Amino acid sequence: MPVKGKVHCARMPFVRECDENERVRLAALIRAGRNSSDPHGYHAMLFSYFDDSSDERRQKYFACGGLIGGEAQWLTFDALWANATRDLIEPFRSTECECNQKQFKEWPKSRCNALMDALVGLLQNYMLSAFASIVPIADYKDVFPDCKKYDPYYLAVRHTILNMAHIGWAGRHHVKLWFEDNPATSPMTLKIYNEVKSVKNWDPATYLLGITFGSKSLYPLQAADLVAREAFKHVDNLGTRSTRIPMKRLGNRAAFALWRKEALVHLRDNGGPENIELLTSWEQTEPPPIPYFYKNF
């Protein structure tokens, strides 16, 4: 099993100390939003796109994952993604491509693989960074037996938004977030964002500059779909299958956080998943570690 290798530094929710590798990783995210010609003190903008992923019955894991980049990185992304997917009649969805479903039903497997290879290559070329928070559903229900259907996902959403706020604070970037619009989850996701944005005496909250919900017609959300699925598949395959090819290619710029049951118990015993103040001061409660996977896919 991969060893833990956390993605964020001290003062960040859910992490302990910042080693040299972690500083390198955070620096890569920070540089993503800044051009070399920007004057000192210039507040660049980070744009991030996130989607969810789970198994069909929602019994294993819920992942919230996606991509982070600066304005210059996203500038021509749409045109190249549109060109790569020009033969599709509907927005790209990673599961459908891999499993030859719906619009890919008549495609030979080799053609599906070639499209996936091209799209992963595009993400590599644009040097976009990937992040995902993954929550085990069975463990969550065991720790929170009265939870609702999407509560494990909402923990991943809180984790993701808090991390984006901290990344913005660390690099002095304003941060804009997009999530795929889902009538079942978008209202609560917006509520979570507003709660994080309203936290008092937590400077990272001031770097959040808005959240938007969009359809899969947005090409960056199609790319986020790919990342979220790879995050789900990575933890689902741990100990049973080798690392998937897309993650081997994206691993240098990807970081996935996996909640363990002991961390969920700690969360329950110290205020619960809806306690934003708890999550922004997570380290002060001496929590158990949350494994991160980075450069060890």
Backbone as CSV, one residue per row, in Angstrom:
resi,resn,N_x,N_y,N_z,CA_x,CA_y,CA_z,C_x,C_y,C_z
1,MET,0.849,-1.195,0.000,0.000,0.000,0.000,0.884,1.244,0.000
2,PRO,0.523,2.284,-0.757,1.342,3.480,-0.773,1.463,4.079,0.622
3,VAL,2.594,4.720,0.856,2.796,5.370,2.143,2.132,6.724,2.122
4,LYS,1.904,7.261,3.290,1.270,8.574,3.344,2.276,9.640,2.946
5,GLY,1.825,10.617,2.191,2.676,11.704,1.749,1.805,12.926,1.571
6,LYS,1.681,13.747,2.572,0.629,14.758,2.629,0.922,15.893,1.663
7,VAL,-0.141,16.572,1.220,0.016,17.552,0.163,0.113,18.980,0.662
8,HIS,-0.333,19.272,1.862,-0.341,20.651,2.323,0.504,20.825,3.577
9,CYS,0.747,22.069,3.921,1.694,22.378,4.980,1.018,22.679,6.310
10,ALA,1.844,22.975,7.304,1.323,23.275,8.633,0.299,24.391,8.564
11,ARG,-0.659,24.362,9.493,-1.796,25.267,9.589,-2.895,24.891,8.606
12,MET,-2.625,23.900,7.780,-3.642,23.444,6.854,-4.515,22.406,7.535
13,PRO,-5.825,22.440,7.345,-6.662,21.396,7.935,-6.226,20.017,7.481
14,PHE,-6.237,19.067,8.387,-6.017,17.662,8.086,-4.552,17.288,7.887
15,VAL,-3.614,18.159,8.184,-2.216,17.794,7.997,-1.406,18.147,9.225
16,ARG,-0.231,17.556,9.313,0.597,17.771,10.484,1.746,18.726,10.158
17,GLU,2.859,18.208,9.663,4.020,19.046,9.423,4.309,19.112,7.933
18,CYS,5.117,20.092,7.565,5.430,20.305,6.159,6.873,19.907,5.910
19,ASP,7.102,18.741,5.271,8.461,18.357,4.935,8.847,18.969,3.606
20,GLU,10.087,18.710,3.164,10.585,19.346,1.949,9.755,18.967,0.732
21,ASN,9.378,17.700,0.634,8.558,17.280,-0.503,7.218,18.006,-0.512
22,GLU,6.638,18.218,0.657,5.363,18.913,0.731,5.507,20.359,0.295
23,ARG,6.635,20.998,0.668,6.849,22.375,0.233,6.949,22.446,-1.279
24,VAL,7.605,21.459,-1.878,7.708,21.412,-3.338,6.329,21.278,-3.951
25,ARG,5.503,20.405,-3.401,4.172,20.187,-3.954,3.310,21.438,-3.853
26,LEU,3.311,22.074,-2.682,2.518,23.270,-2.500,3.037,24.385,-3.397
27,ALA,4.355,24.473,-3.538,4.928,25.493,-4.410,4.478,25.308,-5.849
28,ALA,4.341,24.065,-6.278,3.883,23.803,-7.643,2.473,24.316,-7.844
29,LEU,1.614,24.131,-6.846,0.256,24.645,-6.944,0.254,26.166,-6.942
30,ILE,1.087,26.748,-6.104,1.140,28.204,-6.014,1.617,28.805,-7.328
31,ARG,2.660,28.217,-7.915,3.178,28.731,-9.180,2.162,28.588,-10.296
32,ALA,1.239,27.644,-10.148,0.256,27.423,-11.199,-0.572,28.660,-11.486
33,GLY,-0.735,29.521,-10.513,-1.568,30.690,-10.720,-0.814,31.959,-11.030
34,ARG,0.485,31.880,-11.190,1.279,33.097,-11.332,2.145,33.030,-12.581
35,ASN,2.213,34.130,-13.298,3.098,34.247,-14.442,4.420,34.852,-14.005
36,SER,5.498,34.497,-14.680,6.823,34.982,-14.296,6.935,36.494,-14.401
37,SER,6.108,37.118,-15.249,6.165,38.566,-15.441,5.318,39.347,-14.444
38,ASP,4.566,38.653,-13.597,3.707,39.343,-12.638,4.542,40.119,-11.625
39,PRO,4.157,41.339,-11.289,4.913,42.108,-10.293,4.768,41.512,-8.909
40,HIS,5.732,41.833,-8.046,5.701,41.347,-6.672,4.426,41.840,-5.993
41,GLY,3.754,40.941,-5.274,2.541,41.300,-4.580,1.288,41.182,-5.416
42,TYR,1.452,40.816,-6.679,0.292,40.669,-7.560,-0.551,39.466,-7.132
43,HIS,-1.850,39.655,-7.014,-2.744,38.575,-6.610,-3.289,37.875,-7.842
44,ALA,-2.687,36.753,-8.173,-3.156,35.976,-9.313,-4.427,35.230,-8.928
45,MET,-5.022,34.602,-9.907,-6.256,33.862,-9.690,-6.035,32.389,-9.980
46,LEU,-6.529,31.549,-9.088,-6.556,30.111,-9.331,-7.975,29.711,-9.693
47,PHE,-8.108,28.905,-10.729,-9.397,28.380,-11.148,-9.397,26.876,-10.907
48,SER,-10.424,26.383,-10.240,-10.469,24.959,-9.914,-11.835,24.399,-10.277
49,TYR,-11.828,23.167,-10.762,-13.040,22.493,-11.232,-13.127,21.119,-10.574
50,PHE,-14.287,20.806,-9.976,-14.422,19.567,-9.222,-15.692,18.812,-9.597
51,ASP,-15.594,17.496,-9.457,-16.720,16.612,-9.735,-16.706,15.497,-8.693
52,ASP,-17.779,14.717,-8.651,-17.849,13.608,-7.713,-17.691,12.290,-8.455
53,SER,-17.345,11.249,-7.713,-17.278,9.909,-8.278,-17.565,8.900,-7.176
54,SER,-18.258,7.828,-7.548,-18.558,6.749,-6.625,-18.891,5.511,-7.447
55,ASP,-19.123,4.391,-6.768,-19.603,3.214,-7.478,-21.107,3.362,-7.712
56,GLU,-21.644,2.534,-8.578,-23.031,2.676,-8.996,-24.006,2.616,-7.830
57,ARG,-23.721,1.763,-6.834,-24.612,1.608,-5.689,-24.233,2.499,-4.510
58,ARG,-23.181,3.263,-4.669,-22.693,4.147,-3.606,-22.477,3.376,-2.305
59,GLN,-21.684,2.322,-2.408,-21.402,1.484,-1.250,-19.936,1.518,-0.836
60,LYS,-19.043,1.975,-1.719,-17.610,1.883,-1.443,-17.024,3.220,-0.988
61,TYR,-16.860,4.141,-1.915,-16.233,5.429,-1.614,-16.999,6.545,-2.313
62,PHE,-16.896,7.733,-1.731,-17.304,8.961,-2.397,-16.047,9.803,-2.572
63,ALA,-15.801,10.260,-3.785,-14.650,11.112,-4.060,-15.116,12.457,-4.582
64,CYS,-14.454,13.494,-4.143,-14.596,14.821,-4.724,-13.228,15.170,-5.280
65,GLY,-13.126,15.263,-6.591,-11.812,15.471,-7.185,-11.875,16.382,-8.387
66,GLY,-10.722,16.947,-8.719,-10.697,17.825,-9.876,-9.335,18.438,-10.107
67,LEU,-9.340,19.564,-10.811,-8.113,20.171,-11.320,-7.975,21.617,-10.887
68,ILE,-6.726,22.057,-10.744,-6.398,23.395,-10.268,-5.359,23.984,-11.208
69,GLY,-5.565,25.220,-11.603,-4.591,25.878,-12.464,-4.796,27.369,-12.508
70,GLY,-3.799,28.068,-12.995,-3.892,29.510,-13.158,-4.553,29.878,-14.474
71,GLU,-4.842,31.158,-14.618,-5.548,31.627,-15.817,-4.799,31.283,-17.085
72,ALA,-3.478,31.427,-17.073,-2.698,31.144,-18.268,-2.777,29.665,-18.652
73,GLN,-2.858,28.793,-17.649,-2.947,27.365,-17.933,-4.274,26.994,-18.591
74,TRP,-5.352,27.651,-18.178,-6.675,27.314,-18.695,-7.000,28.040,-20.003
75,LEU,-6.150,28.984,-20.408,-6.486,29.904,-21.483,-6.908,29.203,-22.767
76,THR,-6.141,28.223,-23.198,-6.438,27.529,-24.461,-6.907,26.096,-24.241
77,PHE,-7.202,25.750,-22.989,-7.571,24.374,-22.668,-8.834,23.945,-23.407
78,ASP,-9.839,24.797,-23.419,-11.118,24.437,-24.035,-10.950,24.032,-25.494
79,ALA,-10.152,24.778,-26.225,-9.991,24.506,-27.654,-9.373,23.138,-27.899
80,LEU,-8.369,22.791,-27.110,-7.697,21.505,-27.333,-8.552,20.338,-26.840
81,TRP,-9.255,20.524,-25.724,-10.157,19.453,-25.257,-11.286,19.240,-26.264
82,ALA,-11.832,20.347,-26.777,-12.892,20.243,-27.772,-12.404,19.511,-29.015
83,ASN,-11.188,19.771,-29.422,-10.642,19.091,-30.599,-10.459,17.602,-30.337
84,ALA,-9.976,17.256,-29.148,-9.745,15.848,-28.822,-11.046,15.063,-28.742
85,THR,-12.134,15.740,-28.358,-13.429,15.069,-28.182,-14.413,15.426,-29.300
86,ARG,-13.905,15.871,-30.418,-14.765,16.375,-31.499,-15.703,15.311,-32.067
87,ASP,-15.376,14.038,-31.909,-16.230,12.974,-32.452,-17.369,12.590,-31.509
88,LEU,-17.413,13.175,-30.325,-18.449,12.816,-29.358,-19.713,13.622,-29.613
89,ILE,-20.844,13.015,-29.360,-22.118,13.702,-29.510,-22.643,14.213,-28.170
90,GLU,-22.032,13.779,-27.085,-22.385,14.214,-25.739,-21.105,14.525,-24.977
91,PRO,-21.192,15.232,-23.848,-19.986,15.513,-23.059,-19.263,14.228,-22.649
92,PHE,-17.953,14.319,-22.600,-17.123,13.177,-22.204,-17.368,12.818,-20.749
93,ARG,-17.525,11.533,-20.495,-17.585,10.991,-19.141,-16.648,9.795,-19.078
94,SER,-15.763,9.834,-18.103,-14.687,8.859,-18.027,-15.200,7.425,-17.909
95,THR,-16.196,7.204,-17.052,-16.718,5.848,-16.853,-17.288,5.287,-18.144
96,GLU,-18.020,6.100,-18.882,-18.619,5.630,-20.128,-17.550,5.264,-21.148
97,CYS,-16.488,6.063,-21.195,-15.407,5.783,-22.142,-14.702,4.483,-21.787
98,GLU,-14.376,4.318,-20.518,-13.640,3.125,-20.109,-14.471,1.851,-20.247
99,CYS,-15.757,1.968,-20.000,-16.622,0.778,-19.960,-17.436,0.573,-21.241
100,ASN,-17.133,1.344,-22.282,-17.860,1.223,-23.552,-19.372,1.342,-23.361
101,GLN,-19.786,2.382,-22.660,-21.199,2.607,-22.395,-21.710,3.807,-23.187
102,LYS,-23.025,3.825,-23.426,-23.726,4.952,-24.058,-23.050,5.332,-25.372
103,GLN,-22.551,6.558,-25.506,-22.034,6.987,-26.796,-20.775,6.226,-27.219
104,PHE,-20.178,5.497,-26.304,-18.989,4.697,-26.630,-19.335,3.225,-26.873
105,LYS,-20.602,2.901,-26.867,-21.025,1.502,-26.944,-20.509,0.798,-28.192
106,GLU,-20.476,1.496,-29.311,-20.048,0.886,-30.570,-18.576,1.120,-30.874
107,TRP,-17.894,1.800,-29.998,-16.475,2.062,-30.235,-15.652,0.813,-29.905
108,PRO,-14.643,0.492,-30.697,-13.702,-0.558,-30.282,-12.912,-0.089,-29.063
109,LYS,-12.517,-1.035,-28.237,-11.799,-0.691,-27.016,-10.538,0.117,-27.310
110,SER,-9.884,-0.191,-28.407,-8.659,0.522,-28.759,-8.921,2.010,-28.995
111,ARG,-10.082,2.339,-29.550,-10.417,3.742,-29.788,-10.711,4.460,-28.478
112,CYS,-11.400,3.800,-27.567,-11.637,4.379,-26.235,-10.319,4.628,-25.519
113,ASN,-9.429,3.666,-25.584,-8.132,3.817,-24.931,-7.336,4.960,-25.532
114,ALA,-7.434,5.113,-26.845,-6.692,6.184,-27.509,-7.215,7.558,-27.090
115,LEU,-8.537,7.679,-26.939,-9.096,8.944,-26.493,-8.665,9.252,-25.069
116,MET,-8.744,8.269,-24.188,-8.322,8.487,-22.808,-6.848,8.878,-22.758
117,ASP,-6.025,8.224,-23.561,-4.599,8.538,-23.613,-4.382,9.985,-24.047
118,ALA,-5.146,10.421,-25.028,-4.992,11.791,-25.522,-5.409,12.814,-24.477
119,LEU,-6.495,12.537,-23.758,-6.981,13.485,-22.759,-6.047,13.570,-21.556
120,VAL,-5.519,12.437,-21.137,-4.544,12.455,-20.039,-3.286,13.206,-20.477
121,GLY,-2.882,13.000,-21.713,-1.734,13.729,-22.235,-1.962,15.228,-22.249
122,LEU,-3.191,15.628,-22.539,-3.524,17.048,-22.529,-3.376,17.631,-21.127
123,LEU,-3.856,16.898,-20.122,-3.710,17.365,-18.734,-2.244,17.467,-18.352
124,GLN,-1.454,16.522,-18.810,-0.015,16.581,-18.542,0.614,17.816,-19.174
125,ASN,0.271,18.069,-20.436,0.889,19.176,-21.164,0.539,20.519,-20.552
126,TYR,-0.643,20.651,-20.006,-1.051,21.909,-19.390,-0.555,22.036,-17.953
127,MET,0.057,20.978,-17.431,0.634,20.989,-16.077,-0.388,21.418,-15.030
128,LEU,-1.622,20.952,-15.200,-2.651,21.212,-14.200,-2.441,20.302,-12.995
129,SER,-2.752,20.792,-11.818,-2.612,19.999,-10.605,-3.956,19.374,-10.234
130,ALA,-3.900,18.163,-9.708,-5.115,17.429,-9.352,-5.172,17.220,-7.842
131,PHE,-6.379,17.358,-7.295,-6.603,17.067,-5.877,-7.903,16.300,-5.743
132,ALA,-7.938,15.379,-4.784,-9.186,14.678,-4.481,-9.212,14.301,-3.011
133,SER,-10.401,14.371,-2.435,-10.654,13.867,-1.090,-11.605,12.693,-1.222
134,ILE,-11.248,11.569,-0.592,-12.025,10.340,-0.755,-12.479,9.853,0.623
135,VAL,-13.772,9.556,0.742,-14.361,9.117,2.015,-14.939,7.720,1.843
136,PRO,-14.546,6.751,2.688,-15.130,5.405,2.630,-16.561,5.413,3.168
137,ILE,-17.504,4.990,2.357,-18.920,5.123,2.706,-19.309,4.224,3.870
138,ALA,-18.877,2.959,3.850,-19.256,2.034,4.920,-18.724,2.504,6.271
139,ASP,-17.476,2.960,6.302,-16.905,3.461,7.555,-17.650,4.700,8.032
140,TYR,-17.992,5.571,7.096,-18.715,6.791,7.475,-20.061,6.444,8.098
141,LYS,-20.776,5.509,7.471,-22.078,5.123,8.010,-21.949,4.431,9.357
142,ASP,-20.863,3.716,9.562,-20.646,3.054,10.843,-20.389,4.079,11.944
143,VAL,-19.613,5.117,11.622,-19.292,6.149,12.606,-20.451,7.115,12.800
144,PHE,-21.175,7.400,11.710,-22.319,8.311,11.761,-23.567,7.554,11.286
145,PRO,-24.142,6.695,12.114,-25.224,5.805,11.677,-26.490,6.526,11.235
146,ASP,-26.666,7.771,11.631,-27.858,8.519,11.244,-27.616,9.420,10.037
147,CYS,-26.505,9.211,9.356,-26.162,10.089,8.242,-27.121,9.899,7.069
148,LYS,-27.161,10.909,6.209,-27.980,10.858,5.014,-27.153,10.390,3.820
149,LYS,-27.833,10.187,2.716,-27.253,9.558,1.530,-25.948,10.206,1.077
150,TYR,-25.909,11.521,1.013,-24.752,12.208,0.442,-23.793,12.763,1.491
151,ASP,-24.020,12.487,2.755,-23.160,13.051,3.792,-21.679,12.694,3.633
152,PRO,-21.329,11.462,3.239,-19.896,11.188,3.009,-19.302,12.095,1.930
153,TYR,-20.080,12.344,0.883,-19.606,13.244,-0.173,-19.429,14.656,0.353
154,TYR,-20.326,15.122,1.221,-20.227,16.488,1.720,-18.984,16.677,2.595
155,LEU,-18.542,15.635,3.265,-17.277,15.740,3.987,-16.137,15.963,3.002
156,ALA,-16.146,15.224,1.893,-15.120,15.412,0.868,-15.195,16.818,0.276
157,VAL,-16.400,17.342,0.117,-16.565,18.704,-0.395,-15.977,19.717,0.586
158,ARG,-16.285,19.570,1.882,-15.718,20.483,2.883,-14.193,20.454,2.838
159,HIS,-13.651,19.251,2.799,-12.199,19.084,2.754,-11.623,19.801,1.537
160,THR,-12.259,19.619,0.394,-11.769,20.207,-0.847,-11.810,21.730,-0.801
161,ILE,-12.922,22.297,-0.363,-13.043,23.755,-0.319,-12.072,24.356,0.691
162,LEU,-11.920,23.719,1.845,-10.962,24.200,2.843,-9.538,24.166,2.292
163,ASN,-9.196,23.094,1.590,-7.858,23.007,1.020,-7.634,24.064,-0.047
164,MET,-8.639,24.329,-0.871,-8.493,25.360,-1.887,-8.315,26.738,-1.242
165,ALA,-9.028,26.996,-0.165,-8.854,28.259,0.542,-7.428,28.391,1.054
166,HIS,-6.905,27.311,1.593,-5.550,27.371,2.134,-4.515,27.536,1.029
167,ILE,-4.700,26.852,-0.086,-3.776,27.016,-1.211,-3.773,28.463,-1.680
168,GLY,-4.952,29.072,-1.759,-5.015,30.474,-2.130,-4.291,31.366,-1.135
169,TRP,-4.517,31.104,0.146,-3.852,31.891,1.196,-2.341,31.735,1.139
170,ALA,-1.865,30.515,0.966,-0.426,30.252,0.975,0.284,30.937,-0.181
171,GLY,-0.383,31.033,-1.329,0.245,31.646,-2.489,-0.231,33.046,-2.786
172,ARG,-1.107,33.581,-1.923,-1.713,34.891,-2.136,-2.433,34.947,-3.479
173,HIS,-3.198,33.886,-3.755,-4.045,33.809,-4.934,-5.502,33.856,-4.514
174,HIS,-6.307,34.593,-5.234,-7.736,34.404,-5.083,-8.122,33.102,-5.773
175,VAL,-9.172,32.477,-5.286,-9.560,31.146,-5.761,-11.013,31.154,-6.193
176,LYS,-11.257,30.648,-7.386,-12.619,30.477,-7.899,-12.859,28.990,-8.090
177,LEU,-14.041,28.524,-7.668,-14.369,27.107,-7.751,-15.570,26.882,-8.662
178,TRP,-15.509,25.773,-9.408,-16.642,25.282,-10.171,-16.933,23.840,-9.748
179,PHE,-18.202,23.511,-9.617,-18.643,22.140,-9.388,-19.694,21.809,-10.443
180,GLU,-19.760,20.520,-10.795,-20.840,20.130,-11.688,-22.173,20.348,-10.981
181,ASP,-23.117,20.902,-11.709,-24.432,21.166,-11.130,-25.220,19.865,-11.001
182,ASN,-25.647,19.584,-9.790,-26.437,18.390,-9.502,-27.552,18.812,-8.544
183,PRO,-28.809,18.727,-8.962,-29.901,19.176,-8.088,-29.888,18.515,-6.717
184,ALA,-29.328,17.313,-6.634,-29.318,16.593,-5.359,-28.258,17.116,-4.401
185,THR,-27.175,17.691,-4.927,-26.048,18.061,-4.060,-25.640,19.525,-4.147
186,SER,-25.985,20.222,-5.212,-25.519,21.608,-5.378,-25.987,22.541,-4.261
187,PRO,-27.247,22.463,-3.796,-27.648,23.374,-2.716,-26.799,23.219,-1.449
188,MET,-26.502,21.982,-1.071,-25.679,21.780,0.121,-24.226,22.182,-0.133
189,THR,-23.720,21.932,-1.338,-22.364,22.356,-1.660,-22.233,23.870,-1.556
190,LEU,-23.232,24.597,-2.047,-23.228,26.058,-1.914,-23.283,26.467,-0.442
191,LYS,-24.092,25.793,0.345,-24.177,26.090,1.779,-22.824,25.876,2.452
192,ILE,-22.145,24.789,2.104,-20.828,24.514,2.677,-19.840,25.610,2.297
193,TYR,-19.854,26.004,1.028,-18.955,27.076,0.589,-19.202,28.349,1.399
194,ASN,-20.459,28.722,1.556,-20.780,29.942,2.302,-20.358,29.836,3.758
195,GLU,-20.463,28.652,4.339,-20.030,28.462,5.724,-18.518,28.642,5.846
196,VAL,-17.772,28.068,4.898,-16.314,28.217,4.914,-15.945,29.686,4.702
197,LYS,-16.583,30.308,3.739,-16.296,31.709,3.423,-16.567,32.610,4.621
198,SER,-17.490,32.225,5.486,-17.904,33.071,6.610,-17.140,32.800,7.897
199,VAL,-16.206,31.859,7.885,-15.464,31.541,9.100,-14.692,32.771,9.569
200,LYS,-14.836,33.102,10.835,-14.151,34.251,11.403,-12.739,33.878,11.846
201,ASN,-11.844,34.844,11.733,-10.472,34.684,12.224,-9.742,33.522,11.560
202,TRP,-10.055,33.239,10.307,-9.324,32.234,9.528,-9.011,32.869,8.179
203,ASP,-7.798,33.391,8.048,-7.425,34.191,6.880,-7.657,33.501,5.538
204,PRO,-7.420,32.179,5.407,-7.632,31.556,4.090,-9.029,31.776,3.516
205,ALA,-10.040,31.944,4.371,-11.400,32.130,3.863,-11.519,33.373,2.993
206,THR,-10.683,34.376,3.245,-10.782,35.624,2.488,-10.309,35.477,1.050
207,TYR,-9.638,34.380,0.741,-9.129,34.166,-0.619,-10.117,33.421,-1.508
208,LEU,-11.224,32.981,-0.957,-12.269,32.360,-1.771,-13.056,33.456,-2.476
209,LEU,-13.145,33.370,-3.788,-13.739,34.455,-4.563,-14.986,34.020,-5.329
210,GLY,-15.567,32.884,-4.954,-16.826,32.528,-5.573,-16.901,31.072,-5.991
211,ILE,-18.115,30.599,-6.113,-18.373,29.234,-6.544,-19.460,29.271,-7.614
212,THR,-19.299,28.446,-8.640,-20.242,28.368,-9.749,-20.564,26.911,-10.010
213,PHE,-21.794,26.645,-10.391,-22.209,25.301,-10.751,-22.518,25.274,-12.248
214,GLY,-21.957,24.291,-12.936,-22.133,24.212,-14.374,-22.392,22.801,-14.835
215,SER,-22.732,22.664,-16.079,-23.014,21.349,-16.654,-21.741,20.743,-17.229
216,LYS,-21.850,19.489,-17.646,-20.711,18.807,-18.247,-20.378,19.355,-19.641
217,SER,-21.151,20.321,-20.115,-20.764,20.975,-21.365,-19.494,21.797,-21.183
218,LEU,-19.153,22.137,-19.942,-17.895,22.827,-19.657,-16.751,21.829,-19.728
219,TYR,-15.792,22.086,-20.588,-14.707,21.131,-20.786,-13.875,20.883,-19.530
220,PRO,-13.572,21.916,-18.718,-12.827,21.626,-17.482,-13.576,20.696,-16.525
221,LEU,-14.918,20.735,-16.535,-15.670,19.807,-15.687,-15.627,18.396,-16.250
222,GLN,-15.498,18.240,-17.559,-15.277,16.918,-18.125,-13.918,16.376,-17.679
223,ALA,-12.926,17.253,-17.637,-11.604,16.841,-17.157,-11.643,16.504,-15.672
224,ALA,-12.417,17.275,-14.895,-12.561,16.981,-13.471,-13.214,15.618,-13.262
225,ASP,-14.150,15.270,-14.130,-14.786,13.955,-14.081,-13.739,12.853,-14.193
226,LEU,-12.783,13.043,-15.083,-11.708,12.050,-15.268,-10.888,11.909,-13.987
227,VAL,-10.523,13.030,-13.387,-9.703,12.993,-12.173,-10.462,12.364,-11.013
228,ALA,-11.729,12.748,-10.832,-12.511,12.201,-9.722,-12.636,10.688,-9.842
229,ARG,-12.856,10.198,-11.069,-12.955,8.748,-11.255,-11.621,8.069,-10.968
230,GLU,-10.528,8.663,-11.400,-9.219,8.056,-11.131,-8.931,8.015,-9.634
231,ALA,-9.365,9.036,-8.906,-9.196,9.028,-7.447,-9.984,7.883,-6.829
232,PHE,-11.233,7.745,-7.246,-12.059,6.658,-6.735,-11.437,5.302,-7.066
233,LYS,-11.048,5.106,-8.311,-10.496,3.817,-8.723,-9.172,3.518,-8.027
234,HIS,-8.391,4.551,-7.754,-7.098,4.312,-7.105,-7.276,3.711,-5.719
235,VAL,-8.159,4.310,-4.907,-8.333,3.779,-3.551,-9.119,2.468,-3.584
236,ASP,-10.016,2.319,-4.543,-10.794,1.087,-4.645,-9.915,-0.097,-5.024
237,ASN,-8.831,0.168,-5.743,-7.932,-0.902,-6.200,-6.773,-1.172,-5.245
238,LEU,-6.644,-0.383,-4.185,-5.504,-0.539,-3.282,-5.405,-1.970,-2.755
239,GLY,-4.223,-2.541,-2.908,-3.978,-3.880,-2.390,-4.460,-5.010,-3.283
240,THR,-5.155,-4.682,-4.365,-5.690,-5.737,-5.233,-5.230,-5.614,-6.679
241,ARG,-5.014,-4.401,-7.151,-4.604,-4.196,-8.535,-3.489,-3.163,-8.600
242,SER,-2.741,-3.212,-9.675,-1.661,-2.255,-9.852,-2.226,-0.876,-10.192
243,THR,-1.392,0.119,-10.058,-1.819,1.488,-10.339,-2.236,1.640,-11.791
244,ARG,-3.337,2.322,-12.004,-3.845,2.526,-13.352,-2.924,3.454,-14.150
245,ILE,-2.897,3.258,-15.453,-1.995,4.022,-16.319,-2.236,5.528,-16.222
246,PRO,-3.486,6.014,-16.244,-3.663,7.473,-16.122,-3.029,8.055,-14.871
247,MET,-3.115,7.330,-13.740,-2.529,7.870,-12.515,-1.014,7.804,-12.529
248,LYS,-0.463,6.818,-13.192,0.993,6.788,-13.326,1.477,8.012,-14.091
249,ARG,0.688,8.446,-15.057,1.070,9.600,-15.873,0.791,10.924,-15.156
250,LEU,-0.257,10.979,-14.355,-0.636,12.224,-13.693,-0.077,12.344,-12.282
251,GLY,0.536,11.288,-11.769,0.907,11.240,-10.359,1.805,12.351,-9.881
252,ASN,2.683,12.878,-10.749,3.601,13.923,-10.317,2.900,15.219,-9.950
253,ARG,1.665,15.393,-10.407,0.943,16.630,-10.108,-0.415,16.333,-9.471
254,ALA,-0.541,15.175,-8.848,-1.802,14.787,-8.227,-1.594,14.438,-6.762
255,ALA,-2.578,14.766,-5.939,-2.546,14.419,-4.519,-3.952,14.004,-4.106
256,PHE,-4.069,12.793,-3.579,-5.356,12.264,-3.150,-5.302,12.012,-1.648
257,ALA,-6.341,12.452,-0.934,-6.430,12.259,0.515,-7.509,11.225,0.813
258,LEU,-7.157,10.217,1.582,-8.093,9.149,1.927,-8.410,9.193,3.424
259,TRP,-9.669,9.417,3.742,-10.104,9.383,5.128,-10.136,7.937,5.629
260,ARG,-9.548,7.728,6.800,-9.600,6.425,7.444,-10.650,6.466,8.560
261,LYS,-11.036,5.288,9.007,-12.089,5.230,10.017,-11.663,5.935,11.297
262,GLU,-10.389,5.816,11.689,-9.957,6.457,12.921,-10.054,7.980,12.830
263,ALA,-9.853,8.525,11.629,-10.014,9.971,11.452,-11.492,10.368,11.525
264,LEU,-12.361,9.517,11.016,-13.796,9.786,11.107,-14.276,9.734,12.552
265,VAL,-13.749,8.780,13.327,-14.093,8.697,14.746,-13.632,9.956,15.468
266,HIS,-12.421,10.399,15.153,-11.904,11.632,15.755,-12.785,12.815,15.384
267,LEU,-13.221,12.854,14.150,-14.116,13.915,13.699,-15.414,13.897,14.495
268,ARG,-15.983,12.725,14.659,-17.224,12.588,15.437,-17.041,13.048,16.875
269,ASP,-15.935,12.650,17.492,-15.721,12.919,18.912,-15.323,14.361,19.209
270,ASN,-15.054,15.142,18.157,-14.619,16.520,18.361,-15.533,17.542,17.690
271,GLY,-16.777,17.170,17.448,-17.717,18.159,16.953,-18.478,17.777,15.706
272,GLY,-17.968,16.799,14.942,-18.698,16.326,13.781,-18.333,17.028,12.489
273,PRO,-18.743,16.471,11.359,-18.317,16.971,10.043,-18.879,18.333,9.679
274,GLU,-19.939,18.799,10.336,-20.516,20.098,10.011,-19.893,21.236,10.812
275,ASN,-18.954,20.895,11.683,-18.298,21.902,12.509,-17.099,22.473,11.740
276,ILE,-17.339,23.553,10.986,-16.293,24.138,10.159,-15.144,24.664,11.010
277,GLU,-15.463,25.231,12.158,-14.410,25.737,13.040,-13.467,24.608,13.470
278,LEU,-14.032,23.428,13.710,-13.204,22.278,14.043,-12.263,21.949,12.881
279,LEU,-12.793,21.927,11.676,-11.992,21.533,10.527,-10.889,22.541,10.213
280,THR,-11.134,23.819,10.457,-10.094,24.816,10.205,-9.015,24.819,11.287
281,SER,-9.285,24.173,12.413,-8.274,24.066,13.477,-7.985,22.594,13.777
282,TRP,-8.085,21.773,12.755,-7.985,20.316,12.888,-6.749,19.874,13.649
283,GLU,-5.597,20.437,13.336,-4.341,19.985,13.942,-4.284,20.242,15.441
284,GLN,-4.982,21.226,15.906,-4.972,21.525,17.333,-5.669,20.452,18.150
285,THR,-6.413,19.567,17.487,-7.117,18.493,18.185,-6.323,17.195,18.199
286,GLU,-5.080,17.226,17.705,-4.196,16.059,17.668,-4.870,14.856,16.996
287,PRO,-5.229,14.992,15.732,-5.955,13.918,15.041,-5.036,12.805,14.571
288,PRO,-5.583,11.655,14.249,-4.793,10.618,13.579,-4.477,11.075,12.154
289,PRO,-3.406,10.578,11.574,-3.037,11.021,10.221,-4.028,10.552,9.174
290,ILE,-4.170,11.352,8.126,-4.945,10.983,6.952,-3.969,10.701,5.834
291,PRO,-3.952,9.493,5.286,-2.986,9.191,4.225,-3.216,10.024,2.966
292,TYR,-2.112,10.524,2.427,-2.132,11.193,1.129,-1.306,10.369,0.158
293,PHE,-1.699,10.373,-1.076,-0.944,9.667,-2.118,-0.433,10.703,-3.105
294,TYR,0.888,10.778,-3.213,1.506,11.742,-4.110,2.855,11.195,-4.544
295,LYS,3.082,11.136,-5.837,4.336,10.595,-6.400,4.596,9.178,-5.926
296,ASN,3.569,8.467,-5.487,3.759,7.078,-5.095,2.589,6.250,-5.615
297,PHE,2.047,6.674,-6.748,0.953,5.936,-7.347,1.470,4.633,-7.977
